[in-house]
Amino acid sequence: MNRMEFFNSRASTWDERCRYDHAKIKEILDMLPIRKGDDILDVGTGTGILIPFLLERIGGKGSIIAVDMAEKMIEIAKKKFCHENVFFIADNVFTAGLHEEIFDLIICYSVFPHFDDQAIAVKLLARHLKTGGTIAICHSRGRDEINRKHENASRAVAHDHLPPATVVEEYLEAAGCEIGTLVDTKNLYVLTGRKSHIWSGITTTDTYQTDIEYAGHHP
């Protein structure tokens, strides 16, 4: 079983299995520069955990593109949210054909450990940010707890580890982002980088395997 199969197999009961702390989610979003009218990319949306919270903040003039490689997760998210400014893509975010320089915020909530090459993932995601836009990598639990959860969940995700924030900080800086918030405690993980200029650290030697497997949200 690979990652995508793992998340697809659990999609129908995901919302019952995973209880998210709404207060923690709001605490995380309070740390992010979300404004009315913002265009947001929700990477690894799962069943759309963040969507209602994001909609409250961006209003009707903003938009959300919610991407997940697990099509069963997207099917459930589509049934839950039928807003005209929310668009779902069941695909690999790195090969989905998204335009560059179009998002005010890219949020990776409870998905970052599932990227095979995390440094290159950050660089590729940064290409889709407007200059001045923010990429956020966050979890509503601490790093050690997240890593233990993955180790015990399934062989498919057993090696999907969340690195120390200081490591991801270097990835963001290499992608042309200035570090904003950095929280790495036993109860919370939030790291943000603001794209300071058009260059996003991509070189001709930076590639990402097209069959990268990531999906879903572990709380």
N, C-alpha and C positions, 0 to 999 in steps of 0.2 A: 504493500500500500504506500503510495506517495502522498505528499502533502495535500494535493488537490482532492484526491480520493478520500483522505482522512476528513477534510472539512465537508465535502459533499455528503459523506455518510452520516454526519452529525447535524446537517442543516435543519432537518425537520424538527429536531428537539433542542436546537441551539439556545433559543431564548429561554427555555425552561432550565437547561443545564447551567447556563452562565447568567448569574445575577449581577448586574452592574450597579455600582454605587452612583446614583445620580448626583449626589452632592459632590463626589470626587470628580465626576465628569465636568460639572459646572465650575469647580475649582480650577481644573485644567484649562478650560476654555476662557476663564477670566484672565489667565496669563497670556493669552494670545491676542494679537491685534486684529480682532474681527470687527468689521464695520458694516453698516447697512450698505447693501449693494455689492458686497464683495463676491468674487467668483472663486469657488473653493473646489479643490480636488481632494476627495476622501479616498485614500488608498487602502485597499483591503477592507472595504466597508462592511463585509460580512452580511448580516441581516439588517444593516442600516442603523446600528446602535446610535451613532452620533447625529443622524439626520434631523430628528426633531429639535435637538439642542442647537444645531447650526442654523436651522431655519428661523428660530426665534431671534437670532442675532443678525442675520443678513437681510431679513425681510423679503418682500415680494420682488424686489428689483435685483437681488443677488441671484446666484445660481450655484448648484452643487452638481458636480460630476462624481458619481460614486462607482468605483471600480473594484471588482473582485474576480479572481480567476476561477473561483468555485461557482459554477452556474446555478447550483441548487440554492446557495446563499442568496444570489441575486434574485432568483425567482421569488423567494420569500420577501426580500426587501421591496420588490416591486408591488407585491400585494399589500404591503403595509403603508407604502407612501406613494400617492398618486398625484403629487404636486407638479404643476406645469414647469416649475423651475428646478426640478430634480431629474437628472438623467442617469440611467444605469448602464454600465458596460460590463458584460461578463467576458473578461479578457485579461491578458497580461498587460499591466499598466505600461510596461516598457516597450511593447510592440503594438499598442492599441491605436497608434496613429494620431495621438494628441498633438495639437499645435504647440509651438514653443512660445514662451513669454505671454501666457494668457491668464495665469492664476495669481490672485492676491495671496492666497494661502494654500499650501499643500500640507495636509495633515495625515500622519501615519500613526493611527491610534491602535495599539496592540497588534501591530503587524511587523514591525521592524525586524524582530528575530528571524522571521521566515524568509528574508532575502538571503540568497546564497552568497553574494558578494556585496556586502553592505556599503563599502566605500564607493564602488562604482554606482550602486543604486542611488546614493545621495547625489552624485554628480549628474546622473541622468534625470533625476527628478528636478533638480535645480534648473535645468534647461527650460522647464515649463513655467517657471516663476517669472512674473514681471519683475523688472528692476525695482527694488524696494519691497518686494513680496517676501513672505515668510514661509519657511518649511518648519514643521513641528513634528517631533518624534516623542510620543508620550504613551504612558501606561498608568492606569489607576491603581497599580500595585507596585511594590518595590522590585528591583532587579533580581534579587536572590529568590524571591517567591515566584517570579515569572519563570526563571530558569528551572527551578525545581518542578514547577507545574508541567513544563514541556518534557522534562526528563521522564516524568512518570505517566504522561498522557498516552503516548504511543511511540513506537519506533520511528514513525513518519516525521515526528517533530522533536525527537529526543535530543537532537544536536542543535536545535534552533535556540541559540543563546542571545540574550540581550547584553551587549558589552557595557563596561563602565561609561558614563556620560563623557568622561574626559577623552575616551577613544573616539566616540562619535563627534565630539567637538572638533577633532582634527579632520574628520571627514567633511564636515560642514565648511570649515575654513578652506580646505582644498577645493571645494566647489564654489568658492567666491562669496561665502556668506559670513557675515559678522554675527558673533554669538550674542544672543539676548538672554533668555532665561535658561538657567541650568539648575535642575533639581534632581538629585539622585540619592534618595533616602530609602529607608526600609518600607515606606508606605506609598511612595510616589516617584515617578520618573517623567520629567518634562525637560526637553531640550529644544530650543528654537534658534534658527539662524536666519538673518535677513540678507537677502541677495543684494549685494552692494554695487554690483555692476553687471554688465551684460555677459562677460565671460563667466562660464560656470565650471571651469576646470576640466572640460572634456578635451581629450586629445584623440588623434587618429588611432592610437593604440588602446583606447578605452572602449571595450566592448562588453556586452552582457549577454550571456547565453539566452537564446530566444525561448528555451523551454524552462526558464526560471519558474519555480513552483512556489507560490505564496498564496495564501488565502485566509480569510476569516479573521475574527477577533478573539483572541484570548483575553479575558479581562485583566 
